[in-house]
């Protein structure tokens, strides 16, 4: 029998430890399910308030502060509010669908794990590299530059490149703390 791909199945949730244990089931060419005995554990160390603050911080980004000024000047407050409402509704629907998937199928991995699970394993490279990595290669420099330009409004004696370096070092240090950073 030739193995096509592994699919995790939820088996237990320990509320005291905050751990979800899942068994990995291999689907074979003959569509038989064979339990391999391998288990993965998800550790839920972030509380609900942490997740809410991450969501708020992610939605209020540099684009809101840098890009809203010209949009407000060009279109006025009504068009700006209407644009935010339309975009917010689309994001609400997307996040609601992703939340439903996360509750029904908790997996060890990021959002692209769902594309690999429900579409095909070859989507892992496409979703991870082309959308996620390439997206962050564009967004991170923009965020650092926008934050530096915002600080330059108050402190124009320090060059923008120095602020970019300070913020980049700060972000690298935060990454060493894992989910508590």
N, C-alpha and C positions, 0 to 999 in steps of 0.2 A: 504494500500500500504506500502510495506517495502522499506526503503531507503537503497541503496547500497553504494553510495559514492557521495561526493560533487565535482563538477567540476567548477572552476572559468572561467568566460567569460569576455574578455576585453570589457569595455563599453565606457570609455572616457579617454583622456589624456589632462591635463591642462598644457600647455607649460609655463605659467607664474609662476605657483607654482611648476612645475616639479613633478606632482603627477599623477599616473595612478590609475584610479578607476575601480574596477572590481566587477561584480555581481557574487554571488555564486549561481549556478544552481544545484539542486539536481536531480540526475538520479535515478529513482525509478525502481522497478522490472518490471513494465509495460512499461518501456522505455519512460514514459512521462517526460517532463521537467517542473519543477515547480520552479519559482523564489522565493527564500526565503526572499528576501529583504535585506539580509545581504551584506554589501559592505566592501571591503578591499582596503586600499590605499597603493601604493608603493611610497615612497618618494625618488626621484632621487637627492640625495645631492652630489654625487660624479660626478665630471666633467670628460670629456674625458681624460684630461691629468693625472688625478688621476688614472684612470683605466689603462692607458698605463704604468705608473710607477709601479703599482701593478703587471702588467704582466711581466715587465722587471725584477723586483725584485724577482718574483716567478720563473722565468726561470733561473736566475743566482743564484743558490743556493750553499750550501756547497759542494754538490757533484761535482760541476764544479771545485772547487778549491782543494778539498781533493782527489777526485778520478781521476782527469785528469793527475796528475803527474805520477802515475804508468802506466796508459794507454799510455801516451806519451812515457815513457821509453820503454815499452814492444813492442808496435805496431808502433811507429813512428807517425809523424804529419799527414801523408796521411790517415791512418786508423782512427785516431782521428777525423779528419774533416769529413770523410765519415760516421762514426758513428753518429756524431752530425747532419749531413744532413738527414740521414734516420730517426733518432728519431725526429728531428724538423719537418719533413714532416708529420709524423704520428700525432704529437701534433697539427700541423696546421689543419689537417683534423678534428681532434676531436674538437678543439676549434671553428672551422668554423661551425660544426654541432650544437654545444651547443649555439653559437651565433645566429644561425637561429632559434633555439627553443626559445631563450630568447626574440627575436624580435617578433616572431609570437605569443607566449604565455607567456607574462610577469606574473609571479606569486610571491606571498609572500612566500619566502622560498629559499632553496638552490637548488643545481643541482639535488638532489635526489627527488625533487618534480615532476620532469618530469618522472622519473621511476614510481612513484606512479600513476601519471596521465595516462600514456600510457600503462603500463603493468598491475600492480595490486597494491592495497594498502598494501599487505603483503610485498612488496619489500622495504617499508620504513625502517623496522628494518634491513634488510639485507644490503641495500646500506648504510644507515646511520651508523649503529654500526660497522659492519664487515669491511667495506671499509674505511669509513671516520674516525671514532673514533679510531679504531685499527691502522689505518695508521698513524694518528697523535701521537698516543702513542709510535710509533717507530720513527717517523721523528723528533719530538720535542727534545728528548734527543740527537739524532744524531746532529741536528743543533746546539744545545747549546754546545755540546762537540767539534764539529768541529770549531766553532767560538773561543772557549777557547784555543784550540790547536794552532789555527792560531795566536792568541794574544801572546801565550807562546813563539812563535818564537822571539818576540821582548822583552818580559818581563818574563824571566824565574824565577825571584825571587818571583813572586806571584803564588800560586798553582792553578791548573786548576779548582778545586772545587770552589774556590772563584770567578773565572770568570763565571762559570756556574750559581752561585747564583746571581751575578750581572745582567747577561743577563736575567735570569728568572724573577727577580723583574722588570726589564725594560719592558719585554713583558707583565707582569701583569698590570703595570701602563698604558701602551699603550691601553689595552683593555677597560679601563674606559672611554676613549674618543670616543668610538664607531667608526663610519666610518671616523671621522677626525683624528683618532689616527694613 
